[in-house]
Amino acid sequence: MKPHISLKQLKVFVAVTQHQTLTAASETLFLSKAAVSMSLSELENR
């Protein structure tokens, strides 16, 4: 398990908390909902 999170994961986490939905966060970050979900899953698995 890696002790640090990536900048992308941090950006995704902040966007989801600010926008409250994966859809809004994905649109803001110009990522697919699947990419946002995968990034959050990687954080959860740490």
C-alpha positions as CSV (number, residue, x, y, z in Angstrom):
1,M,0.0,0.0,0.0
2,K,1.4,3.4,-1.0
3,P,1.4,6.1,1.7
4,H,0.8,9.0,-0.6
5,I,-2.1,9.9,-2.9
6,S,-1.6,11.3,-6.4
7,L,-2.4,14.8,-7.4
8,K,-5.1,13.4,-9.7
9,Q,-6.7,11.5,-6.8
10,L,-6.7,14.6,-4.7
11,K,-8.3,16.7,-7.5
12,V,-11.0,14.1,-7.9
13,F,-11.7,13.9,-4.2
14,V,-11.9,17.7,-3.8
15,A,-14.2,18.0,-6.9
16,V,-16.6,15.3,-5.7
17,T,-16.8,16.8,-2.2
18,Q,-17.4,20.3,-3.7
19,H,-20.0,19.2,-6.3
20,Q,-21.6,16.4,-4.3
21,T,-22.1,14.1,-7.3
22,L,-19.8,12.1,-9.5
23,T,-21.5,13.5,-12.6
24,A,-20.8,17.1,-11.7
25,A,-17.2,16.4,-10.6
26,S,-16.5,14.5,-13.8
27,E,-17.8,17.3,-16.0
28,T,-15.7,19.8,-14.0
29,L,-12.6,17.7,-14.4
30,F,-13.3,16.7,-18.0
31,L,-13.1,13.0,-17.0
32,S,-15.6,10.2,-17.5
33,K,-17.7,9.1,-14.6
34,A,-15.9,5.8,-14.7
35,A,-12.5,7.5,-14.3
36,V,-13.7,9.5,-11.3
37,S,-15.2,6.4,-9.8
38,M,-12.0,4.4,-10.4
39,S,-9.9,7.2,-8.8
40,L,-12.1,7.1,-5.7
41,S,-11.9,3.4,-5.5
42,E,-8.1,3.5,-5.5
43,L,-8.3,6.0,-2.6
44,E,-10.7,3.7,-0.7
45,N,-8.3,0.7,-1.2
46,R,-5.4,2.5,0.4
